[in-house]
Amino acid sequence: MTKQAAIKPAVFEGKRIRKTLHEGEWWFSIIDVIEILVGGERPRKYWSDLKKKLLQEGYEQLSEKIGQLKLPAADGKFYATDCASTETIFRIIQSIPSPKAEPFKRWLARVGKERIDEIENPELAMARMQELYEKKGYPKEWIDKRLRGIAVRQDLTDEWKDRGAATATEYAILTNEIR
């Protein structure tokens, strides 16, 4: 994958957030996120102050969860930029005391509650999956077939587990045997 193919801007409220695929996961420019949620002319200074605050509050893994990744700047050149994974960027956003960040924080809280509800009642997750496929425009027949396939696969892997399969390699071998 080329450097260009691995970099895609995200858009939030009409503003660009640079992101890049790093080790199979999307990482976002922290400065871009802060600039959108806080505004002002000095997002780098705000980020510097916020890092100190997070460390004082006990977020000791911060340096482990932030990476300097090369992203394109306005001049088209690539510069090392503080970036964070989706999980870490959410944690950073939760620490930003800004009215612009509140809608995003409410959305995070709602999604968190929905996932906890789904853990307690897995049928809710299936209903959410079906709704997402419908919104993406998949036909009902395809959705039904997909959901049945997932259920059958779960039953099959449960049976393999009951019969002693334990590693990813064993599951891969069994899957290849079926095909």
C-alpha positions as a Markdown table, in Angstrom:
| # | Residue | x | y | z |
|---|---|---|---|---|
| 1 | Met | 0.0 | 0.0 | 0.0 |
| 2 | Thr | 1.4 | 3.4 | -0.9 |
| 3 | Lys | 1.7 | 6.2 | 1.6 |
| 4 | Gln | -1.1 | 8.1 | -0.3 |
| 5 | Ala | -3.4 | 5.1 | -0.2 |
| 6 | Ala | -2.9 | 4.7 | 3.5 |
| 7 | Ile | -3.8 | 8.4 | 4.3 |
| 8 | Lys | -7.4 | 9.5 | 4.1 |
| 9 | Pro | -8.9 | 12.6 | 5.6 |
| 10 | Ala | -12.0 | 12.3 | 7.8 |
| 11 | Val | -14.5 | 15.1 | 7.8 |
| 12 | Phe | -16.2 | 16.4 | 11.0 |
| 13 | Glu | -18.5 | 19.4 | 10.8 |
| 14 | Gly | -17.0 | 20.2 | 7.4 |
| 15 | Lys | -13.5 | 20.3 | 8.6 |
| 16 | Arg | -10.7 | 17.9 | 7.7 |
| 17 | Ile | -9.0 | 15.6 | 10.1 |
| 18 | Arg | -6.0 | 13.8 | 8.8 |
| 19 | Lys | -5.8 | 10.1 | 9.5 |
| 20 | Thr | -3.5 | 7.3 | 8.4 |
| 21 | Leu | -3.6 | 3.5 | 8.6 |
| 22 | His | -1.0 | 2.4 | 11.1 |
| 23 | Glu | -0.5 | -1.3 | 12.0 |
| 24 | Gly | -4.0 | -2.1 | 10.6 |
| 25 | Glu | -5.8 | 0.6 | 12.6 |
| 26 | Trp | -6.8 | 4.2 | 11.8 |
| 27 | Trp | -4.8 | 6.8 | 13.7 |
| 28 | Phe | -5.9 | 10.5 | 13.8 |
| 29 | Ser | -4.0 | 13.8 | 13.9 |
| 30 | Ile | -4.5 | 15.0 | 17.5 |
| 31 | Ile | -3.9 | 18.6 | 16.5 |
| 32 | Asp | -6.6 | 18.5 | 13.8 |
| 33 | Val | -9.2 | 17.1 | 16.3 |
| 34 | Ile | -8.3 | 19.8 | 18.9 |
| 35 | Glu | -8.5 | 22.5 | 16.4 |
| 36 | Ile | -12.0 | 21.5 | 15.5 |
| 37 | Leu | -13.3 | 20.9 | 19.1 |
| 38 | Val | -11.6 | 23.9 | 20.7 |
| 39 | Gly | -11.0 | 26.4 | 17.9 |
| 40 | Gly | -8.5 | 29.1 | 18.5 |
| 41 | Glu | -5.3 | 29.9 | 16.8 |
| 42 | Arg | -3.0 | 27.7 | 18.9 |
| 43 | Pro | -4.0 | 24.0 | 18.9 |
| 44 | Arg | -0.4 | 22.8 | 19.4 |
| 45 | Lys | -0.2 | 24.9 | 22.6 |
| 46 | Tyr | -3.5 | 23.5 | 23.8 |
| 47 | Trp | -2.3 | 20.0 | 23.1 |
| 48 | Ser | 0.9 | 20.6 | 25.0 |
| 49 | Asp | -1.1 | 21.8 | 28.0 |
| 50 | Leu | -3.6 | 19.0 | 27.7 |
| 51 | Lys | -0.9 | 16.4 | 27.7 |
| 52 | Lys | 0.5 | 17.8 | 31.0 |
| 53 | Lys | -3.1 | 17.8 | 32.5 |
| 54 | Leu | -3.7 | 14.2 | 31.4 |
| 55 | Leu | -0.4 | 13.0 | 33.0 |
| 56 | Gln | -1.3 | 14.8 | 36.2 |
| 57 | Glu | -4.7 | 13.1 | 36.3 |
| 58 | Gly | -3.0 | 9.7 | 36.1 |
| 59 | Tyr | -3.2 | 8.9 | 32.4 |
| 60 | Glu | 0.4 | 7.4 | 32.6 |
| 61 | Gln | 0.1 | 5.4 | 29.4 |
| 62 | Leu | -0.3 | 8.5 | 27.3 |
| 63 | Ser | 3.2 | 8.5 | 25.8 |
| 64 | Glu | 2.7 | 4.8 | 24.8 |
| 65 | Lys | -0.6 | 5.5 | 23.1 |
| 66 | Ile | 0.6 | 8.5 | 21.0 |
| 67 | Gly | 2.6 | 8.0 | 17.9 |
| 68 | Gln | 4.6 | 10.4 | 15.7 |
| 69 | Leu | 3.4 | 9.5 | 12.2 |
| 70 | Lys | 4.1 | 11.4 | 9.0 |
| 71 | Leu | 1.1 | 13.2 | 7.6 |
| 72 | Pro | 0.8 | 15.7 | 4.8 |
| 73 | Ala | 0.7 | 19.4 | 5.8 |
| 74 | Ala | -0.9 | 22.2 | 3.8 |
| 75 | Asp | 2.3 | 22.6 | 1.8 |
| 76 | Gly | 2.0 | 19.0 | 0.6 |
| 77 | Lys | 5.1 | 17.8 | 2.5 |
| 78 | Phe | 5.0 | 15.0 | 5.1 |
| 79 | Tyr | 5.8 | 15.9 | 8.7 |
| 80 | Ala | 5.8 | 13.9 | 11.9 |
| 81 | Thr | 2.6 | 14.6 | 13.7 |
| 82 | Asp | 1.2 | 13.5 | 17.0 |
| 83 | Cys | -1.4 | 10.8 | 16.2 |
| 84 | Ala | -3.6 | 8.6 | 18.3 |
| 85 | Ser | -5.7 | 5.4 | 17.6 |
| 86 | Thr | -9.5 | 5.7 | 17.7 |
| 87 | Glu | -9.7 | 4.6 | 21.3 |
| 88 | Thr | -7.0 | 7.0 | 22.5 |
| 89 | Ile | -8.5 | 9.9 | 20.5 |
| 90 | Phe | -11.8 | 9.2 | 22.2 |
| 91 | Arg | -10.1 | 9.4 | 25.6 |
| 92 | Ile | -8.5 | 12.7 | 24.6 |
| 93 | Ile | -11.8 | 14.1 | 23.4 |
| 94 | Gln | -13.4 | 13.2 | 26.8 |
| 95 | Ser | -10.7 | 15.4 | 28.5 |
| 96 | Ile | -11.5 | 18.5 | 26.4 |
| 97 | Pro | -13.7 | 21.0 | 28.3 |
| 98 | Ser | -15.3 | 22.6 | 25.3 |
| 99 | Pro | -18.9 | 23.2 | 24.3 |
| 100 | Lys | -18.0 | 22.0 | 20.8 |
| 101 | Ala | -16.9 | 18.6 | 22.3 |
| 102 | Glu | -20.1 | 18.0 | 24.1 |
| 103 | Pro | -22.2 | 16.6 | 21.2 |
| 104 | Phe | -19.4 | 14.1 | 20.5 |
| 105 | Lys | -19.1 | 13.2 | 24.2 |
| 106 | Arg | -22.9 | 12.6 | 24.3 |
| 107 | Trp | -22.6 | 10.4 | 21.3 |
| 108 | Leu | -19.7 | 8.4 | 22.9 |
| 109 | Ala | -21.8 | 7.9 | 26.0 |
| 110 | Arg | -24.8 | 6.7 | 24.0 |
| 111 | Val | -22.7 | 4.2 | 22.0 |
| 112 | Gly | -21.1 | 3.0 | 25.2 |
| 113 | Lys | -24.5 | 2.4 | 26.7 |
| 114 | Glu | -25.8 | 0.6 | 23.6 |
| 115 | Arg | -22.8 | -1.8 | 23.6 |
| 116 | Ile | -23.3 | -2.6 | 27.3 |
| 117 | Asp | -27.0 | -3.3 | 26.6 |
| 118 | Glu | -25.9 | -5.6 | 23.8 |
| 119 | Ile | -23.6 | -7.5 | 26.1 |
| 120 | Glu | -26.5 | -8.2 | 28.4 |
| 121 | Asn | -28.9 | -8.9 | 25.4 |
| 122 | Pro | -27.0 | -10.1 | 22.3 |
| 123 | Glu | -30.2 | -10.0 | 20.2 |
| 124 | Leu | -29.8 | -6.2 | 20.3 |
| 125 | Ala | -26.5 | -6.5 | 18.5 |
| 126 | Met | -28.1 | -8.6 | 15.8 |
| 127 | Ala | -30.9 | -6.0 | 15.4 |
| 128 | Arg | -28.3 | -3.2 | 15.2 |
| 129 | Met | -26.3 | -5.1 | 12.6 |
| 130 | Gln | -29.5 | -5.7 | 10.5 |
| 131 | Glu | -30.3 | -2.0 | 10.7 |
| 132 | Leu | -26.8 | -1.0 | 9.6 |
| 133 | Tyr | -27.0 | -3.3 | 6.6 |
| 134 | Glu | -30.4 | -1.9 | 5.7 |
| 135 | Lys | -29.0 | 1.7 | 5.9 |
| 136 | Lys | -26.2 | 0.6 | 3.6 |
| 137 | Gly | -28.8 | -0.5 | 1.0 |
| 138 | Tyr | -28.3 | -4.3 | 1.2 |
| 139 | Pro | -31.4 | -6.3 | 0.1 |
| 140 | Lys | -33.4 | -8.0 | 2.8 |
| 141 | Glu | -32.7 | -11.5 | 1.4 |
| 142 | Trp | -28.9 | -10.8 | 1.5 |
| 143 | Ile | -29.2 | -9.5 | 5.1 |
| 144 | Asp | -31.2 | -12.6 | 6.2 |
| 145 | Lys | -28.7 | -14.9 | 4.6 |
| 146 | Arg | -25.8 | -13.0 | 6.2 |
| 147 | Leu | -27.3 | -13.2 | 9.7 |
| 148 | Arg | -28.1 | -16.9 | 9.3 |
| 149 | Gly | -24.5 | -17.5 | 8.1 |
| 150 | Ile | -23.1 | -15.8 | 11.2 |
| 151 | Ala | -25.3 | -17.9 | 13.5 |
| 152 | Val | -24.3 | -21.1 | 11.7 |
| 153 | Arg | -20.6 | -20.2 | 12.0 |
| 154 | Gln | -21.0 | -19.5 | 15.7 |
| 155 | Asp | -22.7 | -22.8 | 16.3 |
| 156 | Leu | -19.9 | -24.5 | 14.3 |
| 157 | Thr | -17.1 | -22.9 | 16.2 |
| 158 | Asp | -18.8 | -23.7 | 19.5 |
| 159 | Glu | -18.9 | -27.3 | 18.4 |
| 160 | Trp | -15.2 | -27.3 | 17.5 |
| 161 | Lys | -14.4 | -25.7 | 20.8 |
| 162 | Asp | -16.4 | -28.4 | 22.6 |
| 163 | Arg | -14.3 | -31.0 | 20.8 |
| 164 | Gly | -11.0 | -29.5 | 21.8 |
| 165 | Ala | -10.1 | -26.8 | 19.2 |
| 166 | Ala | -8.2 | -24.1 | 21.0 |
| 167 | Thr | -5.9 | -22.1 | 18.7 |
| 168 | Ala | -6.5 | -19.8 | 15.7 |
| 169 | Thr | -4.5 | -22.2 | 13.6 |
| 170 | Glu | -6.7 | -25.1 | 14.5 |
| 171 | Tyr | -9.8 | -23.1 | 13.6 |
| 172 | Ala | -8.2 | -22.1 | 10.3 |
| 173 | Ile | -7.4 | -25.7 | 9.4 |
| 174 | Leu | -11.0 | -26.8 | 10.2 |
| 175 | Thr | -12.4 | -23.9 | 8.1 |
| 176 | Asn | -10.1 | -24.9 | 5.2 |
| 177 | Glu | -11.3 | -28.5 | 5.5 |
| 178 | Ile | -14.9 | -27.4 | 5.1 |
| 179 | Arg | -14.1 | -25.4 | 2.0 |
